[in-house]
Amino acid sequence: MPAAFPLLAVDIGNTSTVLGLADDSLNLTHTWRIRTNRDVLPDDLALQLHGLFTLAGAAVPRAAVLSSVAPPVGENYALALKRHFMIDAFSVAAENLPDVRVELDTPGVVGADRLCNLFGAEKYMTHHEYAVVVDFGTSTNFDVIGRGRRFLGGVLATGAQVSADALFSRAAKLPRITLAAPETAIGKNTVHALQSGLVFGYAEMVDGLLRRIQSELPGEAVTIATGGFSRTVQGICQEIDYYDETLTLRGLVELWASR
């Protein structure tokens, strides 16, 4: 059997692509975050990957696992890895994970990143039958997970940055701001008032949905936040137990190892 490590994990989102190299202990040794570009061709992606490995002084991967919510990009990564690194990448989908139960009306529609979060959340479920992963990305996704690798369902909400961009595009006089928490909820100027609404208001929405989800579960759930905006609401959201920026990528590695 050919060597499988280093393992390259690629999580392709609508806005950002997160990549990581894992060693034979399944630990992430290198991670990168780059912009998702649907126009980049396989040869360009191969050059980009080679550049990342070279700059980090990292060994070239021997295997790869892909999660993509942007199918053309995922296909181009697979081609780049096959053509230039001689790697047949494993692409995550519900139908090729027989030990996962997707309890949706149409199981095949679950996003690959949701399945990665399921695996990433397992280490937090030692004392809980359920987990809820709040993934702050282009959209904010609430993934409801049951012990035994059950994906029970979830909630999809507009991402905080998308909400902000929509507000700024409709109100020309409002300044574009950094999404950061102000010192107080009551704003004394336009920037602080916007930050309060967009950050504190968003945190309250997250807490409210988590309470509603919890009320519908037969047992207590542990809650984990991941994604870029999770850093902004850390310490503000009262219903989140853990913050784990690498949850999806680590879950991708553990998913690959569980096959």
Secondary structure, DSSP 8 states (H G I E B T S, - for coil): -----SEEEEEE-SSEEEEEEE-TTS-EEEEEEEE--TT--HHHHHHHHHHHHHHHT----SEEEEEESSHHHHHHHHHHHHHHH----EE--GGG-TT-EE-SSSGGGS-HHHHHHHHHHGGG-TT-SEEEEEEESSEEEEEEEETTTEEEEEEEEE-HHHHHHHHHHH-TTS--------S-SS-SSHHHHHHIIIIIHHHHHHHHHHHHHHHHSSS-EEEEEESTTHHHHTTT-SS--EE-TTHHHHHHHHHHHH-
